[in-house]
Amino acid sequence: MKYLKLLGLFALFMASQLQAQRFPEHPEEVDPRNKGKAILFHFGLGGQLPGGDLYDRFGLNGVYGGGVEFLTENNFFIGLEGLGIFGTEVKDDPLINLRTPDGFIIGNDRALASVALRQRGWYAGGNIGKIFTFNDQRHGLRVSLGGGWQQHKIRVQDNRQVLTQITGDYIKGYDRLTAGFTLNQFIGWQHLGKLRRNNWMIGFEFSQGFTKSFRDWDFSEMKKLEGNRLDLRFGIKAAWTLPFYMTKSDEIYY
């Protein structure tokens, strides 16, 4: 739930941008300055639900990251983006062989170890799309398609550093590193303010990862994890946009 709270706070911040003060000497209605080609930088947060094979391993996850895009005068864009993926709910326990019948793990000091499992990952790729406007305003429905590389694993966190079994290269037998080509789609609302003050987007994001295990051996299964996976993610993403507009004189303003 804390990921949704972070997203809510971010959405409130962007909503406050809509109420930014308008100065009488530069009314937005008569002095639009958001025309022409532009370079757009995005910085965002989101919350997502897993699907497919990812549902069996992880719960709700958060994402953070950004991207850069080239926007044409006709509102087509092409760009690059990167996301960090994080979560605290891990359903698949890679340490099952280290646990006692009661579910505890005994450390090197013969006391109970404090171990936490976390989701960690990232996505990097390119995207193309268009902002469909409905009048002379430069905001409207944003639709994009993209593809790139996704990677995720289970982070095993030994809080007291008392487990030799998960140190050094041994950790690779427990983290279930998984990666592969991923498709990504977004549909939502993009706002580019006339005076370049209010710039943001919010909408729904979907991804389909065609992944497989990248470890040669899994200690809990005592074998290499074979087979292809379909890792699905879908949720809400909001981003603040920083535009740099290009004038006819090839100067750039923001």
N, C-alpha and C positions, 0 to 999 in steps of 0.2 A: 504493500500500500504506500510505502514511502516514496516509491518512484512516481506514483500518481500524484502525490502531494507536491513533489518537485515540479512535475509537469503543470499542475494547477497554478503554482506560484509563477512559473514562467509565462503561462497564458495570461495571468493577471497583469504581469509587467507589460506584455504586448498590448493588452486592452487599454492600459493607461496611456500608451503611445497614441491611441486614437483620440484621446482627450487633450493632446498636446496643445499648448497655447497658440492661437493664430494672431499674428501681429497685423494691425490695421494697414501698415505701410506695405505689407506683402500678402494680401489676401490670396488664399489658394485658388479662388474662383477665377482670378484674372491673371495670375502669373504662374502657370504650370511650368515646372522646370525638370520634369522627369521624362522627357522625350528622347528619342534617338537610341543609338547603341549604348550598351552598358556592360560593365563587369559587376557581377553580383557575388558577394560573400555571404554565406549563411552560417549561423551558429545556433544549434538547436538541442532540444531534449525530447525524449519520448518514452512511452511505456508500451510494452508489447506482450501479447499472449503467444505461447508456443503451439505448434501443431505438428502433425505427422510424427516422425521419429523423435523430433525434439521434445515433444510433449512427454515422452516416456522418461526423459533424462532431466529436464528442467521445468521450473514453474515460471511465473511472471518475471520478465526481465526489463531493465531500463536500458536506454541507449543515449549516447551523447556524441556530438561531433559537429562537423561542418562540411562546407564545400565551396567551390568557386565555379561560376558559370559565365558564359558569354551570351548576352541577350541581344537579339537583333531588333531592328526598328519594327518588325512585324510580330514581335513577341515570341519568336522561337528561341530556344536556348539549348546549349550543349555545355556539359561541364563534367567535373570530377567531384566525388564526395567520399568521405570516410566516417565510419561510426565505431565507437567503442561499445561493447555489449557487456553488461554486468547483471548479476542476480544473486540472490541468497538462498533460493530453494533448489536443492539438488535431490531428485527422486531416486537416482541410480547410485548405489553405494559401492564405490570401487575398493573400499577398505574392509569389505565383509569378511575376508579371510583372516584379518588381523584382530577381529573382535572376539570377545568372550561370549559364551552363550547368553549373557545378560546384555550384550551390546556395547560393552566397554572395551577400551584399548589400553593395555598396560605398557607404560613407557620404560625406558632403560633404567630409571630410578625405582622401578617396581611400584610406582604410584600410577593412578589413573591419568592418562594423557588427555589434554584438551585439544581436540581436533575439530576444525570447522571446514565444511565443504562449500565452495562458492562457484558460481558460473562466471567465466571470463571469456571474452572473444572480441572479434572485430570484423568489420566489412569494409572493403575499399573497391571502388569501381567508377564507371562513367555513366552518364545519363543524358538523355535528350528529351525534349518536350516542348510544350507551348502553353502560354497563358491566354485563355479565351476571354476577351473583354466584351462587354455588352454595350458600351457607349464610348465617349471620348476619354473616360477615366482609364488610367493604366493599372487596373486591378481587375481580377476576375478568377475564373476557374483555372487552376493549375493542374496539368496532367503531365506525368513524366514516366518514361520507361528506362530501365538501366540494367546493367549487368556487371559482375565483378567477382571477387573472391571473398568467401566467408570462412572464418576459422573460429572454433570454440573448443573449450576444454573445461575440465573440473579442476579448480584450484584447491589443493589440499593444504590447509593452513594449520601447522603444528604450533600452537600458541606458546608452548613451553619448551619447544625444541628438544624433545626427549625421544623421538622415534627415528632410529637409524634406518629403518626400512624405507623411509620416504625422503632420504637425503640424496644429494648428488643426482646421478643418472637414474637411480632407482625410482625417482618420482615419475619418470616417463612411463613406467609400467602401471601407473595408477591414474594418470590425468585424463586418459581417453581423448587425446587430441584428435579432432575431427575437422576436415576442411574440404572445400570444393567450390565449383562454379555456382554462382547464385544470381537469380533474376530478381529485380526490384522494381516495384511500381508505387507511385504516389498520386493521390487525387485529393485536392483540397482548394483552399483559397489563398491567393497571393495578393498582397496589398503593397503597392508602390506609391507613396504619397506624392502629391503634386509639388510640394516644397521639399521633398526628400527627407522629411522628418519622421514619418510613420511608415515603416517598411517591415513587413513580417509575413509569415505564412503559417497556416495550420491545416492539418488534414489527416487522412488515413494512409498508412504505409503498409505494403505487403511484400513479402520476400519468399522465394522458393529456392532452397539450397540443395544441390545435387552433390552430396558429400559422401565421404568414406573415412575410415580410421587411418591415421597417419603414424600409428605406433606398430612396431613389429611384434609386440607381445603385451598381453594384458594379464597382470598377476592374479586378479580376482577370478578371471575366467580360465586362466592357465592355458591360453591359446591366443593367437592373433585374431582380432575381431574382423571378420570378413564381411563382404556384402556392401551394397550401395544403400545409402540413406536418402530420405527426403525430409529435410529440416525446414519447417514452415514457421514464419513469424508474421503477426499482423497486429496493428495497434495504431496509436495516435502519435503524431510528431508535430511539434511547434518549433519555429525558428525565427530568430531576429535576422533581418537582412540589411547588409551595408552595401548600398549601390555606388558605383563610380561611373558617371555618365560621360560619354564622349561627345564633344561638340563638333561642328563642322570644321572647326579650325584645328581638330585633332588634339585639343586640350581636354584634360580629364578633370571633372569636378565631382565632389561628393557632398 
